[in-house]
Amino acid sequence: MTKSAQAAGMGERVRSTRVRDPDRKEKILEAAADLVARNGYHSVSMADIGAAAGITGSGIYRHFESKSAVLVALFDRVIDGLLRDEREIVDHVSDLRLALHQLIEGQVEFVVGDRELAQVYHREINNLPEADRRRLRRKQRLYLEEWVHLLDELRDDLGDTEARYVVHAAIAAIQSTLFHDSGLPEERLRRLLTDAAIAVLGC
């Protein structure tokens, strides 16, 4: 066997033992959420994200073709998770008031437990390509529709437009803490935001 053939064989063995990190894409998304939350979308480069995720060179481009693609993946994950949890609640909780309260708790958990990611969403969604922005907005409206439907069922005194307005007000009450550091313990903050949303919804 020639030296070149031996080298090729060695190369094949090296490639065959190389294991792709299954968590690499998730590490990229987590790093991006942290960096963008702290520094802003425009101040963060793909190289910054790769370095924070422990990926050197062009490795990050094997997973995402651009910085906006990273942001889109982050936001899809957020909204898809909320929609998935919402569907689970609606399908399995027959008490409408309890179902609405569990939706409130899920939104509170997103705002308090995933604060950095929620901040990124609110600050940066307008930096996305228009097609992605419109698609994500449609998902967001779909998420809100279930809140409106439940509130319509629970409150006969509200019309559909009024129920929609009240739902937006309740979610705004929950999200009001995103850009204000209350200094409260997380559990206390969760309780206050949940109570505020229930009070706004009136049920």
N, C-alpha and C positions, 0 to 999 in steps of 0.2 A: 504494500500500500504506500502510495506517495505521501509526502509530508502534507500536501494540500488536501488530500483525501482525509488524512488523519485529523487535520485542523477542522475540516468540515464536519467530521463525525463528532468531534469534541463540541463544536458549536451546537449541533443537534441535541447533544446530551444536556448542555447548559440550558437550552431553550425548553427542553422537555421537563426540567426540574423547576423552572421558574413558575411561581404561583402568584396569580393575580389577587391582590387584596380585595376581598368582596366588600369591605367597608370603605374603600377608597372614595367612591362617589359620595357617600354619606359624610365622610370627613371633609370633603370639598364644600359641601353645602353648609355644614356646621361652621367651618372657617369663614365662609362668605357671609353668613348671617352675623357672626360676631364682628368682623371687620367693618362691614357696611353700617351696622348699628352704631359703632363707635366713631367711624371716620367719615361716613357719607359715601354714597355710591360713586361719585365722580372722583373721589380721592383714593379709591382702591383699585389696584390693577390685578390682572390675572396672575401676574408673578407674585404679588402679595398674597393672594388667595392660595396659590400653590405652595408657597413657603410656609404659610400658617398650617396647611394641611399635611406638610411633610412630603410634598411632591416637588421634585426638581425639574427644571427644564420644561420641555413641551408636554410632559406627562398629563397635565391638566386638560390639554386639548383632546386627549383620547376620550374624555368624558363629556366635555362641553366645548362647543365651537366658539363661544364668545362670552363676555361678561354678562350680557343681557340674557343669554341662555341659562346661565347659573341662576340669575334672579328669577326668571320664569319658572325654573324647576323648584326653587324655594317656595314661590307663591302657589304653584300648583299643589305642592305637598300640604301647605297650610289649608287651603280651601277644600281639597279632597278629604283631608282628615276631618274637618268640621262637618262636611256633608255626610261622610261615612258614619260618624258618631250620631249625627242628627237622624239619619235613617234608622239606625239601631234603636234609638229612643222611640221614634214614632211607631216602629213596627212592633215593639215589645211592651210599651207602657200604655195601658188602656185609660188610665186616669189622665184627662187632658191637662189639668192643673199641674199634676206631678210631672208630666212630660215637658210642659213649658218651663217649669222650675229646673228640670235637668238640662234643658237647652241653655238656660241662664248660667248654670254652674259650668257648663262646657265652655261658654264664651269667657267667663271669668277666669277659668283655668288657662285658657289661651293667653289672655292679657297679662295675668300675673305669673303663670308658670313659664310661658314662652315670651316674656316681655321684649327681649331683644328682637326676636323675629317679628312680633307684632309691630314694633316700632319701624322696622325695615319696610314692612308692607305699606304702612301709612305714608312713610316718607318717600318711597321710591317707586311706587306702582306707575306713576306718570312718566318714568324714565324708560318704560318698556316700549317695544314696537307696538304700533296701534292695534294690529290684529291680536296680539297676545293680551294687550290691555283690555280689549273689548271682550275677549273670551273669558278672562278672569272675572270681569264685571258681571257677565252673565251667570257664572257660577255663584258669585256673591249674591245676586238677586234670587237665585234658586234657593240658596240657604235661608235668606230672609223670608221667603214666601211661606215656609212652614211655620215660622213664628207668627206671621200674619194670620194664617189659617187657624192656628190654635187660639189666638186671641179673639178672632171672629166668633169662634164657637163658645168661648167662655164669657164674652161680654156682649150682651144683646143691645147695649146702649151705644155701641160704636158701629159706624158704617165701615166699609172696606177701606176707604181712603183715610178715615180717622185711625183705624187700627194700624195701618201702615205707618202713619206718622208717629203713633205711640211706640211702635216697635223700634223705629229708628232712634227715638228719644231714649229708650231703655238701653239700647246698645251703645249709644253715645255716652250715657252715664257710666257704663262699664269701662269704656275705652278712654274716659277722661283722665285716667291715672297714667296713661302711657307716657306722657311727656311732663309729668310732675312727680318728683320723688317724695312721697309722703313720709318716708321713714318708718312707716308702720310695719310690724311683723306681717309676713305674708298671709297667715291664717286670719288675722284680724282684718286685713285688707280684703281678702276674699269674702268674708262675712258682710262687710260694709257695702261692697259693690253688689253682692247678691241681693241684699235688702233694698238697696237703692233701685235696682232694676225691677224688683217685684213691686215696689211702691209706684214706680212710673207706669208699669203695666196694669196696676190696679187689680191684681189677682194673685 
